[in-house]
Amino acid sequence: MMVPKFRAWDETQHKMLQVDYIEFIDGKAYWVEASPADGNVQGGNDGPVGGNSQLKLEQYTGLKDANGKEIYVGDIVEATIEGCIQDDKYLVKNMWDPHVWTEESDGYYAVSKMEVKGNVHENPELLESQHDRN
């Protein structure tokens, strides 16, 4: 069984933090303490979690990309679909979204490669360019 793993986007500092502690009340994340991934003592944060909070929790999906990088909710992944010429970028919206590329109702498409290209906080332009192409 995989232990749930999280990261936190700090809206104030505009950087990703590693989660050190989460407090749950009635099954919902209520409070989080997070620190910089680089081990720097300064730059951590703690506070409530939720809609208007400055800390946005993102859960690890349990999957890794072609380079061994963990895929989290909020990541933008480029998926190469077997037999297709063009790669497409997808925003991972929830724990189950790594399967977003199978949403076509007429069948299943085998993903031969996934690669994290960025995340929705630091690289929103990756999604904008995707929508501009369509």
matplotlib code that plots the C-alpha trace (Angstrom):
import matplotlib.pyplot as plt

x = [0.0, 1.3, 1.5, -0.1, 2.4, 1.8, 3.5, 2.2, 2.2, 2.7, 0.7, 2.5, 6.1, 5.3, 7.2, 6.7, 7.2, 7.5, 4.9, 6.1, 2.8, -0.9, -3.7, -7.0, -10.3, -13.4, -11.4, -10.5, -7.1, -7.3, -3.7, -0.4, 3.2, 5.6, 9.3, 11.4, 12.6, 16.2, 16.5, 16.7, 15.4, 13.8, 11.0, 8.7, 5.1, 2.2, -1.5, -5.0, -5.7, -8.6, -10.3, -8.8, -5.7, -2.3, -1.2, -2.5, -2.0, -1.3, -1.2, 1.3, -0.5, 1.8, 3.1, 6.5, 7.3, 9.8, 12.7, 11.6, 10.1, 7.0, 3.7, 1.6, -1.9, -1.2, 1.6, 1.5, 2.5, 3.3, 1.9, 3.1, 0.2, 1.3, 0.8, 0.2, 2.6, 1.8, 2.4, -0.2, 0.1, -2.4, -3.1, -3.3, -6.4, -6.9, -5.5, -7.0, -6.2, -3.1, -5.8, -7.2, -5.9, -8.3, -11.3, -12.3, -15.5, -14.6, -11.7, -8.5, -5.2, -1.9, 0.4, 4.0, 5.7, 4.8, 7.0, 6.4, 6.9, 6.0, 3.1, 0.0, 1.5, 4.9, 4.2, 0.6, 1.7, 2.2, -1.6, -2.4, -0.2, -2.0, -5.4, -4.2, -3.4, -6.8]
y = [0.0, 3.4, 6.0, 9.3, 11.9, 15.6, 18.9, 22.4, 25.4, 28.6, 31.4, 34.1, 33.0, 31.6, 28.4, 24.7, 23.4, 19.9, 18.9, 18.1, 17.8, 17.7, 17.9, 16.3, 17.1, 15.0, 13.5, 16.9, 18.5, 21.4, 22.6, 22.1, 22.8, 22.9, 23.7, 24.4, 21.3, 22.6, 22.2, 26.0, 26.6, 29.9, 30.1, 27.5, 28.2, 26.8, 27.6, 26.4, 24.4, 25.1, 27.4, 30.8, 29.5, 30.6, 26.9, 24.6, 20.9, 18.6, 14.8, 12.4, 10.2, 7.2, 7.4, 8.6, 10.0, 8.7, 10.4, 9.0, 12.3, 11.9, 13.1, 15.3, 16.8, 20.2, 18.9, 19.4, 16.2, 15.6, 12.2, 10.4, 8.2, 5.0, 5.4, 9.1, 11.6, 14.6, 14.8, 16.6, 18.2, 17.5, 19.1, 16.5, 17.6, 14.9, 11.6, 9.7, 12.1, 10.3, 8.4, 11.6, 10.7, 7.7, 10.0, 9.3, 7.3, 5.2, 3.3, 3.2, 4.7, 3.3, 5.9, 4.9, 7.8, 10.6, 13.5, 16.2, 19.6, 21.8, 22.7, 24.8, 27.4, 28.0, 27.2, 28.1, 29.2, 25.5, 25.0, 28.2, 27.2, 23.8, 25.5, 27.9, 25.0, 23.5]
z = [0.0, -1.0, 1.7, 0.5, -0.4, -0.9, -1.9, -1.4, -3.6, -1.6, -3.2, -1.2, -2.0, -5.4, -4.8, -4.3, -0.7, 0.7, 3.2, 6.6, 8.5, 7.7, 10.3, 9.3, 10.9, 9.9, 7.0, 5.5, 5.4, 7.8, 8.5, 6.8, 7.6, 4.7, 4.1, 1.0, -0.8, -0.8, 2.9, 3.5, 7.0, 6.0, 3.5, 5.0, 5.8, 7.7, 7.7, 6.8, 3.7, 1.4, -1.1, -0.1, 1.6, 0.6, 0.6, -2.1, -1.4, -4.4, -4.1, -5.7, -8.2, -7.6, -11.1, -12.4, -15.8, -18.3, -16.4, -13.0, -11.9, -9.6, -11.2, -8.9, -9.2, -10.8, -13.1, -16.8, -18.5, -22.2, -23.2, -26.3, -27.4, -29.2, -32.9, -32.9, -34.5, -32.2, -28.4, -26.3, -22.9, -20.2, -16.8, -14.0, -12.2, -9.6, -8.4, -11.3, -14.1, -15.4, -17.4, -18.9, -22.3, -22.4, -22.2, -25.8, -25.8, -28.8, -27.3, -25.3, -26.4, -25.0, -23.6, -24.5, -22.7, -20.1, -19.2, -16.7, -18.5, -15.5, -13.3, -13.5, -11.0, -12.5, -16.2, -17.0, -20.5, -21.4, -21.2, -23.0, -26.0, -26.0, -26.2, -28.9, -31.2, -31.0]

ax = plt.figure().add_subplot(projection="3d")
ax.plot(x, y, z, "-o")
ax.set_aspect("equal")
plt.show()
